[in-house]
Amino acid sequence: MRNPDLLKATEAMQLEDLQQRIGVVREAIERNAELSRQMAAGRTSKFWAEIFGERRIYPDINTLMVSRREGAIAGAGDNPQGSLEREQAYCARVHHIYRLMVDKHFVRSLPESTFGSPLVFEHDGIARSANFWMNAATTARVTDFVKKFGKSGPLKVLEIGPGWGACVYQLHHSIDVESYTLVDLPENLYMSTLHLGTVLPDRPVEFIDVVGEKVTEVPRGKIHACLPGAISRLEAKFDLVVNSYSLQEMDLESVQQYIDWIETVLSPDGIFVSLNSHAKAGVQKPSDYGYEKFHIHHWGVFRLVPSGFFNTIPYEVVAGKRNRQSPDYPVECQDGVGRLMQVGLDKDIAGLAAALVAGNLGAQQIELLGGYNQFFLSRSDDERFRKLQQLKHLDSSPALPFITALLFLARGDRKQAVPLFEEAIASGLQGFARIRAEVFLAGLAGKAGASFRSDAVDGLDPAYAYPDAKHIIETGDLAHAIVHIDRAFGRHRMETASA
């Protein structure tokens, strides 16, 4: 006897059905694309224009069938590694990192979509792709935030920038979804709607045009898709709004329009989950996100172990509707916290982040965060060193010697950097900042071929997880590290530097 559920899922994936959907989706996008581009939210940033320049805008059915192993979703999904052996090694490294962020039992509860024929490898007794592990960590965090800060019961979900829809699919298996609305650029919306229409056959996909009457309610049981230019039509209320790593890639005007819109469509007891950083595109500082317009429930580091040694480190912010009891969140303190997180500090500044959220920062803490913010805004090294000197009476934590060591390293003063990194570690430097400090110390020691393993994060071998860290440890070449520090400190914009 045939399993009717299996038969239904199989029928939903017939080539004829996918081919028909391709026509419907492409027509809907082309009908709205030009109008959407004329609006601030619909403009493609330089960041994404460069990515789309390497992709086919509308992959045909043959490309779609292997899109996840052939690079058709570059920038939003799997990036081909060049050979099966390299794919397996890459997936092993990704698993090594992300297993520390997501419980394997939760992973087992999430199916992996077969759409696009991903390359999967077995870890922890379960076969999944590298991109699956990355998205599972995001899904796990969003699920945790819903349980802790969100409402119970079926949720009306809005996701801005869902990419090819990996988290959309996973969230349908981890939370109670009443309806799901997608907003994205044409090139990504094409992929996500075809993907989700295939793997969630019980959730019809409907498009919301840029022009039309106001949409005040989204029907349950469906996936609604629209281009950014249509958000002015959307006045429905959402219980969960998600943005992961795409606001940080937009022009600032687009970000500001989205933030203002989110504030209006968030339901009274809804939450907005933002996993973003700064200085990648239009957003140059954390306060550009306008979090002070909301009631902040939580602010922390999302990836205590980033996917790349020199990757930007997104901060996770969970916000709700602002109310009479919501405290003030000084923008200079937001910027201080976010910028310190960007250089790898996490556990050492968790107390400052918690005090910011609670609205009970003391005068000394406000001065400290404001001082660090001014450090990152400094235009010369002389100015930076003066600011660090002023911070000595405010900060007795490992953060100060760590930041100072990074500055000396960027200046090429290795002799001064070494004892400061050692001081930071001896003072109890934690998390990823300590991993970076130990890797840099190994590189500064110049012991070619030296083995290395840090215990800063239990179970992580940085020399295995990060090719960049392995290169530093084995060669002593810190050129990439200096470029990274220069960008984090704003030294790349420095007009002159003291000798």
Secondary structure, DSSP 8 states (H G I E B T S, - for coil): ---HHHHHHHHTT-HHHHHHHHHHHHHHHHHHHHHHHTSGGG---HHHHHHHTTS-SS--HHHHHTHHHHTTTTTTS----SSHHHHHHHHHHHHHHHTTTS-HHHHHTS----TT----EEETTEEE-HHHHHHHHHHHHHHHHHHHHS-SSSEEEEEE--TTSHHHHHHTTTS-EEEEEEE--HHHHHHHHHHHHHH-TTS-EEE--SSSS-B----TT-EEEE-GGGTTTB---EEEEEEESSGGGS-HHHHHHHHHHHHHHEEEEEEEEEEE-SSSSS--SGGGG-GGGEEEEEEEES-SS-SSTTS---EEEEEEE--TT-----HHHHHHHHHHHHTT--GGGHHHHHHHHHT---HHHHHHHHHHHHHHH-SSHHHHHHHHHHHTTT--STHHHHHHHHHHHHTT-HHHHHHHHHHHHHTT--HHHHHHHHHHHHHHHT-TT------SSTT--HHHH-HHHHHHHHH---HHHHHHHHHHHTGGG-S----
